[in-house]
Amino acid sequence: MKILILNGPNLNMLGVREPGVYGKESLQDIEANIQKLSNELDFDYEFFQSNAEHEIVNKVQSALGEFNVIIFNPGAFTHTSIAIRDAMLAVAIPFYEVHISNVFAREDFRKKSYFSDIAVGVISGCGSHGYELAIRDGIKG
């Protein structure tokens, strides 16, 4: 089992950016937790973050034939990116949409997702634990 963990814009600022909303864990802390989980559950993964939409599109396209599951925290691209949505549909790799904060308890514009209707599952508001929940469900297939 090989999992792509994909993170969108501003997630590289976790731990600094609005800790009251996103917590104090950094993206590096989240990756370290995923590494421990990988050892425990015996799966391979690649961790990728970009602030650039085209880099995420390229990463999704290159995942075809390489990954069994994608865990995707699209960040602000949740509400704006038809290009990434189309890439996800093109590769047809099962994916989970993950959000650290509860996007449904925030501003109205954050309640619209271009991914939720095509994702296997959506995890929102569970903090960084949402990545683990998505991974565990993804491994079950």
GROMACS elastic network, one bead per residue, 0.5 to 0.9 nm:
[ bonds ]
;  ai    aj funct       b0    kb
    1    42     6  0.81101   500
    1    43     6  0.52514   500
    1    44     6  0.62337   500
    1    45     6  0.82965   500
    1    67     6  0.75507   500
    1    68     6  0.62115   500
    1    69     6  0.81445   500
    1   139     6  0.72041   500
    2    43     6  0.59770   500
    2    45     6  0.52998   500
    2    46     6  0.79477   500
    2    66     6  0.73992   500
    2    67     6  0.50014   500
    2    68     6  0.55344   500
    2    69     6  0.68992   500
    2    70     6  0.88540   500
    3    43     6  0.74704   500
    3    44     6  0.62806   500
    3    46     6  0.65371   500
    3    47     6  0.86764   500
    3    66     6  0.88006   500
    3    67     6  0.55198   500
    3    68     6  0.59863   500
    3    70     6  0.56449   500
    3    71     6  0.72141   500
    3   135     6  0.79498   500
    3   138     6  0.85176   500
    3   139     6  0.87658   500
    4    44     6  0.87460   500
    4    45     6  0.56182   500
    4    46     6  0.50559   500
    4    47     6  0.62754   500
    4    48     6  0.76212   500
    4    60     6  0.88171   500
    4    63     6  0.76647   500
    4    66     6  0.89317   500
    4    67     6  0.63119   500
    4    68     6  0.80928   500
    4    69     6  0.64232   500
    4    71     6  0.61637   500
    4    72     6  0.80941   500
    5    45     6  0.70077   500
    5    46     6  0.60415   500
    5    48     6  0.61744   500
    5    49     6  0.83915   500
    5    69     6  0.86674   500
    5    70     6  0.59179   500
    5    72     6  0.60630   500
    5    73     6  0.81420   500
    5   131     6  0.84855   500
    6    46     6  0.82885   500
    6    47     6  0.62422   500
    6    48     6  0.50373   500
    6    49     6  0.59255   500
    6    50     6  0.83575   500
    6    56     6  0.78358   500
    6    59     6  0.85363   500
    6    60     6  0.86314   500
    6    70     6  0.70472   500
    6    71     6  0.60443   500
    6    73     6  0.62491   500
    6    74     6  0.75646   500
    7    10     6  0.87477   500
    7    11     6  0.65058   500
    7    12     6  0.84063   500
    7    47     6  0.80153   500
    7    48     6  0.61027   500
    7    50     6  0.65615   500
    7    51     6  0.85724   500
    7    56     6  0.84058   500
    7    71     6  0.84232   500
    7    72     6  0.59614   500
    7    74     6  0.57911   500
    7    75     6  0.71447   500
    8    11     6  0.62077   500
    8    12     6  0.84766   500
    8    48     6  0.86351   500
    8    49     6  0.57658   500
    8    50     6  0.54278   500
    8    51     6  0.58067   500
    8    52     6  0.78209   500
    8    53     6  0.79779   500
    8    56     6  0.74966   500
    8    72     6  0.79545   500
    8    73     6  0.60773   500
    8    76     6  0.72416   500
    8    77     6  0.68452   500
    8    78     6  0.88014   500
    9    12     6  0.73381   500
    9    13     6  0.88527   500
    9    49     6  0.74625   500
    9    50     6  0.58386   500
    9    52     6  0.69973   500
    9    53     6  0.83039   500
    9    74     6  0.72334   500
    9    75     6  0.56510   500
    9    76     6  0.64451   500
    9    77     6  0.73440   500
   10    13     6  0.53516   500
   10    14     6  0.74091   500
   10    17     6  0.81704   500
   10    49     6  0.89303   500
   10    50     6  0.81680   500
   10    51     6  0.64102   500
   10    75     6  0.71071   500
   10    76     6  0.81325   500
   11    14     6  0.53603   500
   11    17     6  0.85765   500
   11    26     6  0.83702   500
   11    27     6  0.66622   500
   11    49     6  0.73724   500
   11    50     6  0.83205   500
   11    51     6  0.82564   500
   11    73     6  0.84760   500
   11    74     6  0.89556   500
   11    75     6  0.69628   500
   12    15     6  0.87235   500
   12    26     6  0.74611   500
   12    27     6  0.59212   500
   12    28     6  0.84331   500
   12    49     6  0.71090   500
   12    50     6  0.80699   500
   12    51     6  0.84204   500
   13    16     6  0.55650   500
   13    17     6  0.54843   500
   13    26     6  0.71601   500
   13    27     6  0.75420   500
   14    17     6  0.54999   500
   14    18     6  0.80066   500
   14    19     6  0.75782   500
   14    22     6  0.67985   500
   14    23     6  0.74957   500
   14    24     6  0.69707   500
   14    25     6  0.63439   500
   14    27     6  0.58116   500
   14    28     6  0.88769   500
   15    18     6  0.77482   500
   15    19     6  0.59761   500
   15    22     6  0.73834   500
   15    23     6  0.62492   500
   15    27     6  0.76727   500
   16    19     6  0.62680   500
   16    22     6  0.89261   500
   16    23     6  0.86709   500
   16    24     6  0.70596   500
   16    25     6  0.86341   500
   16    26     6  0.77100   500
   17    20     6  0.86920   500
   17    21     6  0.83960   500
   17    22     6  0.72810   500
   17    23     6  0.85963   500
   17    24     6  0.86474   500
   18    21     6  0.54833   500
   18    22     6  0.60765   500
   18    23     6  0.74987   500
   18    24     6  0.86878   500
   19    24     6  0.53024   500
   19    25     6  0.84027   500
   20    23     6  0.57929   500
   20    24     6  0.80825   500
   21   100     6  0.84014   500
   21   101     6  0.62521   500
   21   102     6  0.88206   500
   22    25     6  0.80301   500
   22   100     6  0.61781   500
   22   101     6  0.59619   500
   22   127     6  0.70070   500
   22   128     6  0.86385   500
   23    26     6  0.84313   500
   23   100     6  0.84417   500
   23   101     6  0.88000   500
   23   127     6  0.73056   500
   23   128     6  0.85208   500
   25    28     6  0.79676   500
   25    29     6  0.57914   500
   25    30     6  0.69283   500
   25   128     6  0.78906   500
   26    29     6  0.50351   500
   26    30     6  0.64822   500
   26    31     6  0.87279   500
   27    30     6  0.50180   500
   27    31     6  0.62307   500
   27    32     6  0.86346   500
   28    31     6  0.50287   500
   28    32     6  0.61537   500
   28    33     6  0.86762   500
   29    32     6  0.50533   500
   29    33     6  0.63273   500
   29    34     6  0.86933   500
   30    33     6  0.51389   500
   30    34     6  0.62846   500
   30    35     6  0.86901   500
   30   128     6  0.65599   500
   30   129     6  0.87311   500
   30   131     6  0.82632   500
   31    35     6  0.61379   500
   31    36     6  0.87353   500
   31    47     6  0.71915   500
   32    35     6  0.50100   500
   32    36     6  0.64573   500
   32    37     6  0.87217   500
   33    36     6  0.51775   500
   33    37     6  0.62782   500
   33    38     6  0.85837   500
   33   132     6  0.85162   500
   34    38     6  0.59502   500
   34    39     6  0.86126   500
   34    45     6  0.86695   500
   34   131     6  0.79608   500
   34   132     6  0.71871   500
   34   135     6  0.88566   500
   35    39     6  0.63678   500
   35    40     6  0.86979   500
   35    45     6  0.83952   500
   36    39     6  0.52075   500
   36    40     6  0.62966   500
   36    41     6  0.87181   500
   37    41     6  0.59499   500
   37    42     6  0.79362   500
   37    43     6  0.84316   500
   37   132     6  0.77245   500
   37   135     6  0.89200   500
   38    41     6  0.53091   500
   38    42     6  0.52963   500
   38    43     6  0.51661   500
   38    44     6  0.65093   500
   38    45     6  0.75663   500
   39    42     6  0.52543   500
   39    43     6  0.72187   500
   39    44     6  0.87333   500
   40    43     6  0.84271   500
   41   136     6  0.85413   500
   41   139     6  0.87238   500
   43   139     6  0.82655   500
   45    67     6  0.83937   500
   48    56     6  0.86168   500
   48    59     6  0.83832   500
   49    56     6  0.79910   500
   50    53     6  0.75086   500
   50    55     6  0.65972   500
   50    56     6  0.65482   500
   51    55     6  0.80691   500
   51    56     6  0.83208   500
   52    55     6  0.54399   500
   52    56     6  0.66762   500
   52    57     6  0.89487   500
   53    56     6  0.52497   500
   53    57     6  0.62939   500
   53    58     6  0.86924   500
   53    77     6  0.77127   500
   53    81     6  0.77881   500
   53    83     6  0.79602   500
   53    84     6  0.73203   500
   54    58     6  0.60844   500
   54    59     6  0.85169   500
   54    83     6  0.82903   500
   54    84     6  0.82502   500
   55    58     6  0.50466   500
   55    59     6  0.60954   500
   55    60     6  0.86219   500
   56    60     6  0.61299   500
   56    61     6  0.85436   500
   56    84     6  0.70657   500
   57    60     6  0.51995   500
   57    61     6  0.61936   500
   57    62     6  0.86282   500
   57    83     6  0.69961   500
   57    84     6  0.53670   500
   57    85     6  0.87632   500
   57    86     6  0.87299   500
   57    87     6  0.59908   500
   57    88     6  0.83132   500
   58    61     6  0.51352   500
   58    62     6  0.61207   500
   58    63     6  0.86444   500
   58    87     6  0.83660   500
   59    62     6  0.51197   500
   59    63     6  0.62355   500
   60    63     6  0.51159   500
   60    64     6  0.73031   500
   60    70     6  0.86543   500
   60    84     6  0.79098   500
   60    87     6  0.63229   500
   60    88     6  0.66317   500
   60    91     6  0.73732   500
   61    64     6  0.59551   500
   61    87     6  0.62675   500
   61    88     6  0.78516   500
   61    90     6  0.77838   500
   61    91     6  0.63790   500
   62    65     6  0.80943   500
   62    66     6  0.76289   500
   62    91     6  0.88174   500
   63    66     6  0.51005   500
   63    67     6  0.56382   500
   63    68     6  0.87343   500
   63    70     6  0.86712   500
   63    91     6  0.76339   500
   63    93     6  0.82202   500
   64    67     6  0.66253   500
   64    68     6  0.87260   500
   64    91     6  0.56148   500
   64    92     6  0.81541   500
   64    93     6  0.72678   500
   65    68     6  0.78644   500
   65    91     6  0.86804   500
   65    93     6  0.88654   500
   67    70     6  0.72241   500
   67    93     6  0.75729   500
   68    93     6  0.65049   500
   68    94     6  0.72208   500
   68    95     6  0.89467   500
   68   138     6  0.86063   500
   68   139     6  0.88959   500
   69    93     6  0.59475   500
   69    94     6  0.52469   500
   69    95     6  0.55850   500
   69    96     6  0.80619   500
   69   135     6  0.84773   500
   69   138     6  0.64146   500
   69   139     6  0.81168   500
   69   141     6  0.87766   500
   70    93     6  0.68660   500
   70    94     6  0.64054   500
   70    96     6  0.64438   500
   70    97     6  0.87066   500
   70   135     6  0.87909   500
   70   138     6  0.83835   500
   71    94     6  0.88171   500
   71    95     6  0.56214   500
   71    97     6  0.63955   500
   71    98     6  0.69969   500
   71   131     6  0.71056   500
   71   134     6  0.66678   500
   71   135     6  0.70912   500
   71   138     6  0.84207   500
   72    75     6  0.89055   500
   72    95     6  0.68711   500
   72    96     6  0.59642   500
   72    97     6  0.50456   500
   72    98     6  0.58681   500
   72    99     6  0.85745   500
   72   131     6  0.86945   500
   73    77     6  0.89567   500
   73    78     6  0.81409   500
   73    96     6  0.83675   500
   73    97     6  0.58298   500
   73    99     6  0.57632   500
   73   100     6  0.81992   500
   73   131     6  0.86726   500
   74    77     6  0.52260   500
   74    78     6  0.51812   500
   74    79     6  0.87572   500
   74    81     6  0.89865   500
   74    97     6  0.74406   500
   74    98     6  0.76890   500
   74    99     6  0.78961   500
   74   115     6  0.87657   500
   75    78     6  0.58124   500
   75    79     6  0.84080   500
   75    98     6  0.89276   500
   75    99     6  0.73785   500
   76    79     6  0.60109   500
   76    80     6  0.70681   500
   76    81     6  0.86489   500
   76   110     6  0.82019   500
   77    81     6  0.51256   500
   77    82     6  0.87252   500
   77    84     6  0.80974   500
   77   113     6  0.85898   500
   77   114     6  0.83134   500
   78    81     6  0.65035   500
   78    97     6  0.89513   500
   78   110     6  0.78756   500
   78   112     6  0.75776   500
   78   113     6  0.50523   500
   78   114     6  0.57850   500
   78   115     6  0.67078   500
   78   116     6  0.87845   500
   79    82     6  0.88990   500
   79   109     6  0.72239   500
   79   110     6  0.64636   500
   79   111     6  0.79980   500
   79   112     6  0.57734   500
   79   113     6  0.50654   500
   79   114     6  0.60190   500
   79   115     6  0.86703   500
   80    83     6  0.88178   500
   80   113     6  0.79948   500
   80   114     6  0.71030   500
   81    84     6  0.54811   500
   81    85     6  0.64079   500
   81    86     6  0.87066   500
   81   114     6  0.67751   500
   81   115     6  0.89292   500
   82    86     6  0.60368   500
   82    87     6  0.85814   500
   82   114     6  0.67600   500
   82   115     6  0.89589   500
   83    86     6  0.51717   500
   83    87     6  0.63155   500
   83    88     6  0.87810   500
   84    88     6  0.62082   500
   84    89     6  0.86367   500
   84   114     6  0.87854   500
   84   115     6  0.87823   500
   85    88     6  0.51251   500
   85    89     6  0.62937   500
   85    90     6  0.86102   500
   85   114     6  0.64471   500
   85   115     6  0.62308   500
   85   118     6  0.84497   500
   86    89     6  0.50642   500
   86    90     6  0.60490   500
   86    91     6  0.88021   500
   87    91     6  0.63494   500
   87    92     6  0.84833   500
   88    91     6  0.55220   500
   88    92     6  0.60204   500
   88    93     6  0.70181   500
   88    94     6  0.86293   500
   88    95     6  0.82436   500
   88   115     6  0.86661   500
   88   118     6  0.85067   500
   89    92     6  0.50977   500
   89    93     6  0.79347   500
   89   118     6  0.78278   500
   90    93     6  0.85685   500
   91    94     6  0.89837   500
   92    95     6  0.86232   500
   94   118     6  0.88454   500
   94   119     6  0.69835   500
   94   120     6  0.62206   500
   94   138     6  0.81919   500
   95   118     6  0.83107   500
   95   119     6  0.54175   500
   95   120     6  0.57272   500
   95   121     6  0.74316   500
   95   134     6  0.87540   500
   95   138     6  0.79764   500
   96   115     6  0.89839   500
   96   116     6  0.84674   500
   96   119     6  0.53824   500
   96   120     6  0.55299   500
   96   121     6  0.50000   500
   96   122     6  0.58132   500
   96   123     6  0.76016   500
   96   131     6  0.89645   500
   96   134     6  0.61630   500
   96   135     6  0.85214   500
   96   138     6  0.78984   500
   97   115     6  0.70245   500
   97   116     6  0.66931   500
   97   119     6  0.62750   500
   97   120     6  0.80097   500
   97   121     6  0.63694   500
   97   123     6  0.63024   500
   97   124     6  0.81920   500
   97   134     6  0.81870   500
   98   121     6  0.84764   500
   98   122     6  0.59009   500
   98   124     6  0.59139   500
   98   125     6  0.86771   500
   98   126     6  0.89573   500
   98   128     6  0.88714   500
   98   130     6  0.61464   500
   98   131     6  0.65796   500
   98   134     6  0.75152   500
   99   102     6  0.69182   500
   99   103     6  0.72135   500
   99   122     6  0.80452   500
   99   123     6  0.61925   500
   99   125     6  0.63143   500
   99   126     6  0.77222   500
   99   127     6  0.73788   500
   99   128     6  0.82038   500
   99   130     6  0.71570   500
   99   131     6  0.85891   500
  100   103     6  0.84188   500
  100   123     6  0.81996   500
  100   124     6  0.60323   500
  100   125     6  0.52896   500
  100   126     6  0.59464   500
  100   128     6  0.56511   500
  100   129     6  0.80510   500
  100   130     6  0.67754   500
  100   131     6  0.86049   500
  101   104     6  0.86966   500
  101   105     6  0.85023   500
  101   106     6  0.85801   500
  101   124     6  0.60768   500
  101   126     6  0.68983   500
  101   127     6  0.61055   500
  101   128     6  0.89454   500
  102   105     6  0.55704   500
  102   106     6  0.69821   500
  102   123     6  0.87823   500
  102   124     6  0.50092   500
  102   126     6  0.74849   500
  102   127     6  0.84983   500
  103   106     6  0.53022   500
  103   107     6  0.76395   500
  103   108     6  0.87485   500
  103   110     6  0.56642   500
  103   111     6  0.59597   500
  103   124     6  0.66295   500
  103   125     6  0.70693   500
  104   107     6  0.77389   500
  104   108     6  0.77756   500
  104   110     6  0.69653   500
  104   111     6  0.52748   500
  104   112     6  0.88891   500
  104   124     6  0.81664   500
  104   125     6  0.86114   500
  105   108     6  0.84826   500
  105   110     6  0.88137   500
  105   111     6  0.82652   500
  105   125     6  0.88912   500
  106   109     6  0.83667   500
  106   110     6  0.66024   500
  106   111     6  0.76279   500
  107   110     6  0.55839   500
  107   111     6  0.72734   500
  108   111     6  0.54876   500
  108   112     6  0.77928   500
  109   112     6  0.61142   500
  110   113     6  0.73760   500
  112   116     6  0.86842   500
  113   116     6  0.57572   500
  113   117     6  0.80777   500
  114   117     6  0.74153   500
  114   118     6  0.83472   500
  115   118     6  0.55649   500
  115   119     6  0.60419   500
  115   122     6  0.89014   500
  116   119     6  0.52097   500
  116   120     6  0.82153   500
  116   121     6  0.73703   500
  116   122     6  0.63165   500
  117   120     6  0.83927   500
  117   121     6  0.88130   500
  118   121     6  0.85540   500
  119   122     6  0.67822   500
  120   138     6  0.87366   500
  121   134     6  0.77399   500
  121   137     6  0.89396   500
  122   134     6  0.82716   500
  123   126     6  0.70853   500
  123   130     6  0.58005   500
  123   131     6  0.82345   500
  123   133     6  0.78729   500
  123   134     6  0.73058   500
  124   127     6  0.77161   500
  124   130     6  0.70225   500
  125   128     6  0.87801   500
  125   130     6  0.76870   500
  126   129     6  0.57085   500
  126   130     6  0.52399   500
  126   131     6  0.88550   500
  127   130     6  0.59465   500
  127   131     6  0.83954   500
  128   131     6  0.58509   500
  128   132     6  0.76153   500
  129   132     6  0.52806   500
  129   133     6  0.63878   500
  129   134     6  0.87752   500
  130   133     6  0.50299   500
  130   134     6  0.61598   500
  130   135     6  0.85581   500
  131   134     6  0.52102   500
  131   135     6  0.61480   500
  131   136     6  0.86360   500
  132   135     6  0.50194   500
  132   136     6  0.60458   500
  132   137     6  0.85251   500
  133   136     6  0.52600   500
  133   137     6  0.62396   500
  133   138     6  0.84979   500
  134   137     6  0.52142   500
  134   138     6  0.59165   500
  134   139     6  0.85561   500
  135   139     6  0.60825   500
  135   140     6  0.86751   500
  136   139     6  0.53192   500
  136   140     6  0.65634   500
  137   140     6  0.52251   500
  137   141     6  0.66834   500
  138   141     6  0.51424   500
